[in-house]
């Protein structure tokens, strides 16, 4: 092959290589710091009550050096939420609680609900990201435990929030009686939804019912619809974390959720009922996979209105 022909053949490879390098630089050096708030409105409240602002946060995967993320999250209090829903994976490092305290301290006194993801219990470990295309990630038997008890003391004692793992609570939000139930991480099969109905039976009738989970597996979504949830809230997917630009579908969801529902507001139908489902793409990433591409880190502000 002559010189010009060789150059012509190699040119597309050079363009592809440059594009790949550019995408990596963007995803690792720029987009993972482009925190954003997504806004949605839902008509789910009974007539005659004021609108309610629900801040949905998820998957901070906090490490102590992530100061930009901590400072941005701390400013979420400026949205004046009436209720905070935290769908887990707060920690991303053994010393991540320091950053979580900085991020959430301004929300002290705002009613809050929390469920756990596995990364609230286990320190992350290196993984081959290509394995996510083979199906949901598997448990790592050798792992280091994180201080989830200290995390929970911060949420409950300092902030006044409720832990919802496999239980239910009722809280008053702007005069609206909100019942919420949740489960521990279904991705690790730690969920025990059978424990929820006995607790629900002890609670007064609610104006609004929330189903809160970390990992949005179909079995959990179906069960929560059956339990009467008016809204479903989840995290875990990271929105796919790396997406094809402008595509409605994620490349992976790391669970059995349909790929076109791995980020944002959609609907879930089961047994004749259809309810809103919000899956947060989350605010962080594993320290071993520091990239976001076509999937900015996010929190969500849901404005709930009367029907």
KOLMAR-866902 format. One record per residue: residue in three letters; x, y, z of N, C-alpha, C, O in turn. Coordinates in steps of 0.2 Angstrom, whole numbers, padded with zeros to 4 digits, always signed. Example, Ala and Ser with C-alpha at 12.3 -4.5 7.8 and 13.67 -1.06 7.14 Angstrom:
REM residues 2
ALA+0066-0028+0039+0062-0022+0039+0066-0016+0039+0071-0017+0042SER+0064-0011+0035+0068-0005+0036+0064+0000+0039+0067+0006+0040
This chain:
REM residues 307
UNK+0004-0006+0000+0000+0000+0000+0004+0006+0000+0009+0007+0004UNK+0003+0011-0004+0007+0017-0005+0006+0022+0001+0001+0021+0004UNK+0010+0026+0002+0010+0031+0007+0003+0035+0007+0000+0035+0013UNK+0001+0038+0002-0006+0041+0002-0011+0037+0004-0016+0039+0008UNK-0011+0030+0002-0017+0026+0004-0016+0024+0011-0022+0023+0014UNK-0010+0023+0014-0010+0022+0021-0012+0027+0025-0016+0026+0030UNK-0011+0033+0023-0013+0039+0027-0021+0040+0026-0024+0041+0031UNK-0024+0038+0020-0031+0038+0020-0034+0033+0024-0040+0034+0027UNK-0031+0027+0024-0034+0022+0028-0034+0023+0036-0038+0021+0040UNK-0028+0027+0038-0027+0028+0045-0031+0034+0047-0032+0035+0053UNK-0033+0038+0043-0036+0045+0045-0042+0043+0049-0043+0047+0054UNK-0047+0039+0047-0053+0038+0051-0051+0035+0058-0054+0037+0063UNK-0046+0031+0059-0044+0029+0065-0041+0035+0070-0042+0035+0076UNK-0038+0039+0066-0035+0045+0070-0041+0049+0073-0041+0052+0078UNK-0046+0050+0068-0052+0054+0070-0056+0051+0076-0057+0054+0081UNK-0056+0044+0076-0060+0040+0081-0056+0041+0087-0059+0042+0093UNK-0049+0040+0087-0045+0041+0093-0045+0047+0096-0046+0048+0102UNK-0045+0053+0092-0046+0059+0095-0053+0061+0098-0053+0064+0103UNK-0058+0058+0095-0065+0059+0098-0065+0055+0105-0068+0058+0109UNK-0062+0049+0105-0062+0045+0111-0058+0049+0117-0061+0049+0123UNK-0052+0052+0115-0049+0055+0120-0053+0062+0122-0053+0063+0128UNK-0056+0065+0117-0060+0071+0119-0065+0069+0124-0067+0073+0128UNK-0069+0064+0122-0074+0062+0126-0072+0060+0134-0075+0062+0138UNK-0066+0057+0134-0064+0055+0141-0062+0061+0145-0063+0062+0151UNK-0059+0066+0141-0057+0072+0145-0063+0076+0147-0063+0078+0153UNK-0068+0076+0143-0074+0079+0145-0078+0076+0150-0080+0079+0155UNK-0078+0069+0150-0082+0066+0155-0079+0065+0162-0082+0066+0167UNK-0072+0065+0162-0068+0065+0168-0066+0072+0171-0066+0072+0177UNK-0065+0076+0166-0063+0083+0169-0068+0088+0169-0066+0094+0172UNK-0073+0087+0165-0078+0093+0165-0085+0091+0167-0088+0094+0172UNK-0088+0086+0164-0095+0085+0165-0097+0082+0172-0102+0084+0175UNK-0092+0079+0175-0094+0076+0182-0094+0081+0187-0096+0080+0193UNK-0092+0087+0185-0093+0093+0190-0099+0098+0188-0100+0103+0191UNK-0102+0096+0182-0108+0100+0180-0114+0099+0183-0119+0096+0180UNK-0115+0100+0190-0121+0098+0194-0127+0102+0192-0126+0108+0190UNK-0132+0099+0191-0138+0102+0189-0144+0100+0193-0144+0095+0196UNK-0150+0104+0193-0156+0102+0196-0161+0101+0191-0162+0106+0186UNK-0165+0096+0191-0170+0094+0187-0177+0096+0190-0177+0095+0196UNK-0181+0099+0187-0187+0102+0189-0193+0098+0186-0194+0098+0180UNK-0198+0096+0190-0204+0092+0188-0210+0094+0192-0209+0096+0198UNK-0216+0094+0189-0222+0096+0193-0227+0090+0193-0227+0087+0187UNK-0230+0088+0198-0234+0082+0198-0241+0084+0202-0240+0088+0207UNK-0246+0082+0199-0253+0084+0202-0255+0077+0206-0258+0073+0204UNK-0253+0077+0212-0254+0071+0217-0257+0073+0223-0259+0069+0227UNK-0258+0079+0225-0260+0081+0232-0268+0082+0232-0271+0083+0227UNK-0271+0081+0238-0278+0082+0238-0280+0089+0237-0276+0094+0239UNK-0286+0091+0235-0288+0098+0235-0288+0102+0241-0288+0099+0247UNK-0286+0108+0241-0287+0113+0246-0280+0113+0250-0280+0116+0256UNK-0275+0110+0248-0268+0111+0252-0263+0115+0247-0264+0115+0241UNK-0258+0117+0251-0253+0121+0247-0248+0116+0243-0248+0110+0245UNK-0245+0119+0238-0240+0115+0235-0234+0113+0239-0233+0117+0244UNK-0231+0108+0238-0226+0105+0242-0220+0104+0237-0220+0102+0232UNK-0214+0106+0240-0208+0105+0236-0203+0100+0239-0202+0100+0245UNK-0202+0094+0235-0199+0088+0237-0192+0088+0234-0192+0088+0228UNK-0187+0088+0238-0180+0088+0235-0178+0081+0235-0177+0078+0241UNK-0176+0078+0229-0174+0071+0229-0167+0071+0227-0164+0073+0222UNK-0163+0068+0232-0155+0067+0231-0153+0060+0231-0157+0056+0235UNK-0148+0058+0228-0146+0051+0228-0139+0051+0226-0136+0055+0222UNK-0136+0045+0228-0129+0043+0225-0124+0048+0225-0121+0049+0220UNK-0123+0051+0231-0118+0056+0232-0111+0052+0231-0106+0055+0229UNK-0110+0046+0234-0104+0043+0233-0098+0047+0236-0093+0048+0232UNK-0099+0050+0242-0095+0056+0244-0088+0053+0246-0087+0048+0250UNK-0083+0057+0244-0076+0056+0246-0074+0063+0249-0077+0068+0247UNK-0070+0063+0254-0068+0069+0258-0065+0074+0254-0066+0080+0256UNK-0062+0073+0248-0059+0078+0244-0063+0081+0239-0061+0086+0235UNK-0070+0079+0239-0074+0082+0233-0078+0088+0236-0084+0088+0237UNK-0074+0093+0236-0077+0099+0239-0082+0103+0235-0086+0106+0237UNK-0080+0103+0228-0085+0106+0224-0092+0103+0224-0097+0106+0225UNK-0092+0096+0225-0099+0093+0226-0102+0095+0232-0108+0096+0233UNK-0098+0095+0238-0101+0096+0244-0104+0103+0244-0109+0104+0247UNK-0100+0108+0242-0102+0115+0242-0109+0116+0237-0113+0120+0239UNK-0109+0113+0232-0115+0113+0228-0121+0110+0231-0126+0113+0231UNK-0120+0104+0234-0125+0101+0238-0128+0105+0244-0134+0106+0245UNK-0123+0109+0247-0125+0113+0253-0130+0119+0250-0134+0121+0254UNK-0129+0121+0244-0133+0126+0241-0140+0124+0239-0144+0128+0238UNK-0141+0117+0239-0148+0115+0238-0153+0117+0243-0159+0118+0241UNK-0151+0119+0249-0156+0122+0254-0159+0128+0251-0164+0130+0254UNK-0155+0132+0247-0158+0138+0244-0164+0137+0240-0168+0142+0238UNK-0166+0131+0238-0172+0129+0235-0178+0129+0239-0184+0128+0237UNK-0177+0129+0246-0182+0129+0251-0187+0123+0250-0193+0124+0250UNK-0184+0117+0250-0188+0111+0250-0192+0111+0256-0190+0113+0262UNK-0198+0108+0256-0202+0106+0262-0201+0099+0264-0203+0097+0270UNK-0198+0095+0260-0196+0088+0262-0190+0086+0257-0190+0087+0252UNK-0186+0082+0261-0180+0079+0257-0181+0072+0257-0182+0068+0262UNK-0180+0069+0251-0180+0061+0250-0173+0059+0248-0171+0061+0242UNK-0169+0055+0252-0163+0053+0250-0163+0046+0249-0164+0042+0253UNK-0161+0044+0242-0162+0037+0240-0155+0033+0240-0154+0029+0236UNK-0151+0035+0245-0145+0031+0246-0138+0031+0243-0138+0036+0238UNK-0134+0027+0244-0127+0027+0242-0124+0034+0243-0121+0038+0239UNK-0124+0036+0249-0121+0043+0251-0114+0042+0252-0110+0047+0250UNK-0111+0037+0254-0104+0036+0255-0100+0033+0249-0103+0029+0246UNK-0094+0036+0248-0090+0033+0243-0083+0032+0245-0078+0031+0241UNK-0082+0033+0252-0075+0032+0255-0076+0032+0262-0081+0034+0265UNK-0071+0029+0265-0071+0027+0273-0072+0034+0276-0075+0034+0282UNK-0070+0039+0274-0070+0046+0277-0075+0050+0274-0075+0057+0274UNK-0080+0048+0270-0085+0051+0266-0090+0055+0271-0093+0060+0268UNK-0091+0053+0277-0096+0056+0281-0094+0064+0282-0098+0068+0283UNK-0088+0065+0282-0086+0072+0283-0089+0077+0278-0092+0082+0279UNK-0088+0074+0272-0092+0078+0266-0099+0078+0266-0102+0083+0264UNK-0102+0072+0268-0109+0072+0269-0112+0077+0274-0117+0080+0273UNK-0108+0078+0280-0110+0083+0285-0110+0090+0282-0115+0094+0283UNK-0105+0091+0278-0105+0098+0275-0111+0099+0270-0114+0104+0269UNK-0112+0094+0266-0117+0094+0261-0124+0095+0263-0128+0099+0260UNK-0126+0092+0269-0133+0091+0271-0134+0096+0277-0140+0097+0279UNK-0129+0098+0280-0130+0102+0286-0135+0108+0285-0139+0109+0290UNK-0135+0112+0280-0140+0117+0279-0147+0115+0278-0152+0119+0279UNK-0148+0108+0278-0155+0106+0277-0158+0104+0284-0163+0101+0285UNK-0154+0105+0289-0156+0103+0296-0163+0106+0298-0164+0112+0297UNK-0167+0102+0300-0174+0105+0302-0179+0104+0296-0185+0104+0298UNK-0177+0102+0290-0182+0101+0285-0183+0093+0286-0179+0089+0286UNK-0190+0091+0286-0191+0084+0286-0188+0080+0281-0187+0083+0275UNK-0185+0074+0282-0182+0070+0278-0183+0063+0278-0184+0060+0284UNK-0182+0059+0273-0183+0052+0273-0177+0049+0269-0174+0052+0264UNK-0174+0043+0272-0168+0040+0269-0169+0033+0269-0172+0030+0273UNK-0167+0030+0263-0165+0023+0262-0158+0022+0261-0155+0026+0258UNK-0155+0016+0262-0148+0014+0261-0147+0011+0254-0151+0007+0252UNK-0141+0012+0251-0139+0008+0246-0133+0004+0249-0130+0006+0254UNK-0130+0000+0245-0125-0005+0248-0119-0001+0249-0115-0002+0254UNK-0118+0005+0246-0112+0009+0247-0112+0013+0253-0107+0017+0255UNK-0118+0013+0257-0118+0016+0263-0115+0011+0268-0114+0013+0274UNK-0114+0005+0267-0112+0000+0271-0105-0003+0269-0100-0005+0273UNK-0103-0003+0262-0097-0006+0260-0093-0001+0256-0095+0003+0252UNK-0086-0001+0257-0082+0003+0254-0081+0001+0246-0081-0005+0245UNK-0081+0006+0241-0081+0003+0234-0074+0000+0233-0069+0001+0236UNK-0075-0004+0228-0069-0008+0225-0068-0007+0218-0073-0006+0215UNK-0062-0008+0215-0061-0007+0208-0065-0013+0204-0066-0018+0206UNK-0068-0011+0199-0072-0015+0195-0071-0014+0187-0069-0008+0185UNK-0072-0019+0183-0071-0018+0176-0078-0015+0174-0083-0018+0174UNK-0078-0009+0171-0084-0006+0169-0088-0009+0164-0094-0009+0163UNK-0084-0013+0159-0087-0017+0154-0092-0022+0156-0096-0025+0153UNK-0091-0025+0163-0095-0030+0165-0102-0028+0166-0107-0032+0167UNK-0103-0021+0167-0110-0019+0168-0115-0021+0162-0121-0021+0162UNK-0112-0022+0156-0115-0023+0150-0118-0031+0150-0122-0033+0146UNK-0115-0034+0155-0117-0041+0155-0123-0042+0160-0125-0048+0161UNK-0125-0037+0163-0130-0038+0168-0129-0034+0175-0123-0031+0175UNK-0133-0034+0179-0132-0030+0186-0126-0033+0189-0124-0039+0189UNK-0122-0028+0192-0116-0030+0196-0117-0035+0201-0122-0035+0205UNK-0112-0039+0203-0113-0044+0208-0109-0042+0214-0105-0037+0214UNK-0111-0045+0220-0109-0043+0226-0101-0045+0227-0099-0050+0224UNK-0097-0041+0230-0090-0043+0231-0090-0045+0238-0091-0042+0243UNK-0088-0052+0239-0088-0055+0246-0082-0052+0250-0084-0051+0256UNK-0077-0050+0247-0072-0046+0252-0072-0039+0251-0071-0036+0246UNK-0075-0036+0256-0076-0029+0256-0074-0026+0263-0074-0029+0268UNK-0073-0019+0263-0072-0016+0270-0079-0012+0272-0082-0009+0268UNK-0080-0013+0278-0087-0010+0281-0086-0003+0282-0080+0000+0285UNK-0091+0001+0280-0091+0008+0282-0095+0010+0288-0099+0005+0291UNK-0094+0015+0291-0098+0017+0298-0105+0019+0296-0106+0025+0297UNK-0109+0015+0295-0116+0017+0293-0119+0019+0299-0124+0023+0299UNK-0118+0017+0305-0121+0019+0311-0119+0027+0312-0124+0030+0314UNK-0113+0029+0311-0112+0036+0312-0116+0040+0307-0118+0045+0308UNK-0116+0037+0300-0120+0041+0295-0127+0041+0298-0130+0047+0297UNK-0130+0036+0300-0137+0036+0302-0138+0041+0308-0143+0044+0309UNK-0133+0041+0313-0134+0046+0318-0134+0053+0316-0138+0057+0319UNK-0130+0054+0311-0130+0061+0308-0137+0063+0305-0140+0068+0306UNK-0140+0058+0301-0146+0059+0298-0152+0060+0303-0156+0064+0303UNK-0152+0055+0308-0158+0055+0313-0157+0060+0318-0162+0064+0320UNK-0151+0060+0322-0150+0065+0327-0149+0072+0326-0151+0076+0329UNK-0144+0073+0321-0143+0080+0319-0148+0083+0314-0150+0089+0315UNK-0150+0079+0309-0155+0082+0304-0162+0081+0306-0166+0085+0304UNK-0163+0076+0310-0170+0074+0311-0174+0070+0306-0180+0071+0306UNK-0170+0067+0302-0173+0063+0296-0175+0056+0299-0173+0054+0304UNK-0179+0052+0295-0181+0046+0296-0178+0041+0292-0178+0042+0286UNK-0175+0035+0295-0173+0030+0291-0178+0025+0289-0182+0023+0293UNK-0179+0023+0282-0185+0020+0280-0184+0013+0278-0188+0009+0275UNK-0178+0010+0280-0176+0003+0277-0181-0002+0280-0182-0003+0286UNK-0186-0005+0276-0190-0010+0278-0195-0008+0283-0197-0012+0287UNK-0197-0002+0283-0202+0001+0287-0206+0007+0284-0205+0008+0279UNK-0210+0010+0288-0215+0015+0286-0215+0020+0292-0215+0019+0297UNK-0216+0027+0290-0217+0032+0294-0223+0037+0292-0224+0037+0286UNK-0225+0041+0296-0230+0046+0294-0226+0053+0297-0224+0053+0302UNK-0226+0058+0292-0224+0064+0294-0228+0070+0292-0232+0069+0287UNK-0228+0075+0295-0233+0081+0294-0228+0086+0290-0223+0088+0292UNK-0230+0087+0283-0227+0092+0279-0232+0097+0277-0236+0096+0273UNK-0231+0103+0280-0235+0109+0278-0243+0107+0279-0247+0109+0275UNK-0244+0104+0284-0251+0102+0286-0253+0096+0282-0259+0094+0282UNK-0249+0093+0278-0251+0087+0274-0248+0081+0277-0242+0081+0279UNK-0253+0076+0278-0250+0070+0281-0247+0065+0276-0251+0063+0271UNK-0241+0064+0276-0237+0060+0272-0235+0054+0275-0232+0054+0280UNK-0237+0048+0272-0234+0042+0274-0229+0040+0269-0230+0040+0263UNK-0224+0037+0271-0218+0035+0267-0216+0028+0269-0215+0027+0275UNK-0214+0023+0264-0211+0017+0266-0206+0016+0261-0205+0018+0256UNK-0201+0012+0264-0195+0010+0259-0192+0004+0261-0194+0000+0266UNK-0187+0002+0257-0183-0004+0259-0176-0003+0258-0173+0002+0255UNK-0172-0008+0261-0165-0008+0261-0163-0010+0254-0168-0012+0250UNK-0157-0010+0252-0155-0011+0245-0157-0017+0242-0154-0023+0243UNK-0161-0017+0237-0164-0023+0233-0158-0026+0229-0158-0032+0227UNK-0153-0022+0227-0148-0024+0222-0144-0029+0226-0141-0034+0223UNK-0144-0029+0233-0140-0034+0236-0145-0039+0240-0142-0043+0244UNK-0151-0039+0238-0156-0043+0241-0157-0042+0248-0158-0047+0252UNK-0155-0036+0251-0156-0035+0258-0163-0032+0259-0164-0031+0265UNK-0167-0031+0255-0174-0029+0256-0179-0034+0259-0178-0040+0257UNK-0183-0031+0263-0188-0036+0267-0195-0032+0266-0197-0030+0272UNK-0198-0032+0261-0204-0028+0260-0210-0031+0264-0214-0027+0266UNK-0209-0037+0266-0214-0040+0270-0215-0037+0277-0220-0038+0280UNK-0210-0034+0279-0210-0030+0286-0214-0024+0285-0216-0021+0291UNK-0216-0021+0280-0219-0015+0279-0226-0015+0281-0229-0011+0285UNK-0231-0020+0278-0238-0019+0279-0240-0019+0287-0244-0015+0289UNK-0236-0023+0291-0238-0022+0298-0237-0015+0301-0241-0013+0305UNK-0232-0012+0299-0231-0005+0301-0236+0000+0298-0239+0004+0302UNK-0238-0001+0292-0243+0003+0289-0249+0003+0292-0253+0008+0293UNK-0251-0003+0295-0258-0004+0298-0258+0000+0304-0264+0001+0306UNK-0253+0002+0307-0253+0006+0313-0253+0013+0312-0254+0017+0317UNK-0253+0015+0306-0252+0023+0304-0259+0025+0302-0263+0022+0299UNK-0260+0032+0304-0266+0035+0302-0267+0036+0294-0262+0035+0291UNK-0273+0037+0291-0273+0038+0284-0269+0044+0282-0269+0049+0285UNK-0267+0043+0276-0262+0048+0273-0265+0052+0268-0270+0050+0264UNK-0263+0059+0267-0265+0063+0261-0261+0061+0255-0263+0062+0249UNK-0255+0058+0256-0250+0057+0251-0245+0051+0253-0243+0051+0259UNK-0244+0046+0249-0240+0040+0251-0234+0040+0246-0235+0040+0240UNK-0228+0039+0249-0222+0039+0245-0219+0032+0246-0219+0029+0251UNK-0217+0029+0240-0213+0023+0240-0206+0024+0238-0204+0027+0233UNK-0201+0023+0243-0194+0025+0243-0190+0019+0242-0190+0015+0247UNK-0185+0019+0238-0180+0013+0237-0174+0016+0234-0174+0021+0231UNK-0169+0012+0235-0162+0014+0232-0162+0011+0225-0162+0015+0220UNK-0163+0004+0224-0162+0001+0217-0169+0000+0215-0173-0004+0218UNK-0171+0002+0209-0178+0001+0206-0179-0005+0203-0180-0005+0197UNK-0179-0011+0206-0180-0017+0203-0188-0018+0202-0192-0015+0206UNK-0190-0021+0197-0197-0022+0195-0201-0025+0201-0206-0023+0202UNK-0198-0029+0205-0202-0033+0210-0203-0027+0216-0209-0028+0219UNK-0199-0023+0217-0200-0018+0222-0205-0013+0219-0209-0011+0223UNK-0204-0010+0213-0209-0006+0210-0216-0009+0211-0221-0005+0213UNK-0217-0015+0209-0223-0018+0209-0226-0018+0216-0232-0017+0217UNK-0222-0020+0220-0224-0021+0227-0226-0015+0230-0231-0014+0234UNK-0223-0009+0229-0224-0003+0231-0231+0000+0228-0234+0004+0232UNK-0232-0001+0222-0238+0001+0219-0244-0003+0223-0249+0000+0224UNK-0243-0009+0224-0248-0013+0228-0249-0010+0235-0255-0011+0237UNK-0244-0008+0238-0245-0005+0244-0248+0002+0244-0249+0005+0250UNK-0249+0005+0239-0253+0011+0238-0249+0017+0237-0251+0023+0238UNK-0243+0016+0235-0238+0022+0234-0242+0027+0228-0244+0025+0223UNK-0241+0033+0230-0244+0038+0225-0238+0041+0221-0239+0043+0215UNK-0232+0040+0223-0226+0042+0220-0220+0037+0221-0220+0035+0227UNK-0216+0035+0217-0211+0031+0218-0204+0035+0217-0203+0038+0212UNK-0199+0034+0221-0193+0037+0221-0187+0033+0222-0187+0029+0226UNK-0182+0033+0217-0177+0028+0217-0170+0032+0215-0170+0037+0212UNK-0165+0028+0216-0158+0030+0213-0155+0025+0210-0158+0021+0205UNK-0148+0024+0212-0144+0018+0210-0142+0017+0203-0136+0015+0202UNK-0146+0019+0198-0144+0018+0191-0138+0023+0188-0135+0021+0184UNK-0137+0029+0192-0133+0034+0189-0135+0036+0182-0131+0040+0179UNK-0141+0035+0180-0144+0037+0174-0140+0033+0168-0140+0035+0162UNK-0136+0028+0170-0132+0025+0165-0125+0027+0166-0120+0024+0164UNK-0124+0033+0168-0117+0037+0170-0114+0039+0163-0111+0044+0163UNK-0114+0034+0158-0111+0036+0152-0116+0034+0147-0119+0029+0146UNK-0119+0039+0143-0124+0038+0138-0122+0041+0131-0117+0044+0131UNK-0126+0039+0127-0126+0041+0120-0129+0048+0120-0135+0048+0122UNK-0126+0053+0118-0129+0060+0118-0136+0060+0114-0137+0057+0109UNK-0141+0063+0117-0147+0064+0115-0152+0058+0114-0157+0058+0112UNK-0149+0052+0117-0153+0046+0117-0158+0046+0123-0156+0048+0128UNK-0164+0043+0122-0168+0043+0128-0166+0037+0132-0168+0036+0138UNK-0163+0032+0130-0161+0026+0133-0154+0026+0136-0149+0029+0133UNK-0153+0024+0142-0146+0023+0145-0143+0016+0142-0147+0012+0139UNK-0137+0016+0142-0133+0010+0140-0134+0004+0145-0135-0002+0143UNK-0134+0006+0151-0135+0001+0156-0139+0004+0162-0139+0010+0163UNK-0143+0000+0166-0146+0002+0172-0144-0001+0178-0146+0001+0184UNK-0140-0006+0178-0137-0010+0183-0143-0013+0188-0142-0014+0194UNK-0149-0014+0184-0154-0018+0187-0159-0020+0182-0157-0019+0176UNK-0165-0022+0183-0169-0024+0178-0174-0019+0176-0179-0021+0172UNK-0173-0013+0177-0177-0007+0175-0176-0006+0168-0171-0006+0165UNK-0182-0005+0164-0181-0003+0157-0176+0003+0156-0176+0007+0160UNK-0172+0002+0151-0166+0007+0150-0169+0014+0149-0166+0019+0150UNK-0175+0015+0146-0178+0021+0145-0181+0025+0151-0183+0030+0151UNK-0180+0021+0157-0183+0024+0163-0177+0024+0168-0178+0025+0174UNK-0171+0024+0166-0165+0024+0170-0164+0031+0173-0159+0031+0177UNK-0167+0036+0170-0166+0043+0173-0172+0047+0172-0175+0047+0166UNK-0174+0051+0177-0179+0056+0176-0186+0053+0178-0187+0048+0181UNK-0191+0057+0176-0198+0056+0178-0201+0052+0172-0201+0053+0166UNK-0204+0046+0174-0208+0042+0170-0214+0039+0174-0216+0042+0179UNK-0217+0034+0172-0223+0031+0175-0222+0024+0176-0218+0020+0172UNK-0225+0021+0181-0224+0014+0182-0231+0011+0183-0235+0013+0187UNK-0233+0006+0179-0240+0003+0180-0239-0004+0182-0235-0008+0180UNK-0244-0006+0187-0245-0013+0189-0252-0014+0192-0254-0009+0196UNK-0255-0019+0191-0261-0021+0193-0267-0016+0192-0271-0014+0197UNK-0266-0013+0187-0272-0008+0185-0270-0001+0188-0274+0004+0187UNK-0265+0000+0191-0263+0007+0194-0257+0010+0190-0252+0006+0189UNK-0256+0016+0189-0251+0019+0186-0249+0025+0190-0253+0030+0192UNK-0242+0025+0192-0240+0031+0197-0234+0034+0194-0230+0030+0190UNK-0232+0040+0196-0226+0043+0194-0220+0039+0197-0220+0037+0203UNK-0214+0039+0193-0208+0036+0195-0203+0041+0194-0202+0042+0188UNK-0199+0043+0199-0193+0047+0198-0187+0043+0200-0186+0041+0205UNK-0182+0042+0195-0176+0039+0196-0171+0044+0195-0169+0047+0190UNK-0167+0046+0201-0162+0051+0200-0156+0048+0197-0154+0042+0199UNK-0153+0052+0193-0146+0050+0190-0140+0051+0195-0135+0049+0194UNK-0142+0054+0201-0137+0054+0206-0132+0060+0205-0131+0063+0200UNK-0128+0061+0211-0124+0066+0211-0116+0064+0210-0112+0068+0210UNK-0115+0058+0210-0108+0055+0211-0107+0050+0207-0110+0048+0202UNK-0101+0046+0208-0099+0040+0205-0094+0037+0209-0091+0040+0214UNK-0092+0031+0208-0087+0027+0211-0080+0031+0210-0079+0034+0205UNK-0076+0031+0216-0070+0034+0215-0065+0030+0210-0060+0033+0208UNK-0067+0024+0208-0064+0020+0203-0066+0021+0196-0064+0018+0192UNK-0072+0025+0195-0075+0026+0189-0077+0034+0188-0083+0035+0188UNK-0072+0038+0189-0073+0045+0189-0075+0049+0183-0071+0053+0180UNK-0081+0047+0180-0083+0049+0174-0091+0050+0173-0094+0046+0176UNK-0093+0055+0170-0100+0056+0168-0099+0059+0160-0096+0064+0159UNK-0103+0056+0156-0104+0058+0149-0111+0058+0147-0114+0053+0147UNK-0113+0064+0144-0120+0064+0142-0125+0063+0148-0131+0060+0146UNK-0123+0063+0154-0127+0062+0160-0124+0066+0166-0121+0063+0170UNK-0126+0072+0166-0124+0076+0171-0126+0074+0178-0132+0071+0179UNK-0122+0075+0183-0124+0074+0190-0130+0078+0192-0130+0084+0190UNK-0135+0076+0196-0141+0079+0197-0144+0078+0203-0143+0073+0207UNK-0148+0083+0205-0153+0082+0211-0160+0084+0207-0160+0087+0202UNK-0166+0082+0210-0172+0084+0207-0176+0088+0212-0177+0086+0218UNK-0180+0093+0210-0185+0096+0214-0192+0095+0211-0193+0097+0205UNK-0196+0091+0215-0202+0089+0213-0207+0094+0216-0208+0095+0222UNK-0211+0098+0212-0216+0102+0215-0223+0098+0214-0225+0097+0209UNK-0226+0097+0220-0232+0093+0221-0238+0098+0221-0238+0102+0225UNK-0243+0097+0217-0248+0101+0216-0255+0097+0217-0255+0091+0217UNK-0260+0101+0218-0267+0098+0219-0269+0094+0213-0267+0097+0207UNK-0273+0089+0214-0275+0086+0208-0281+0090+0204-0283+0088+0199
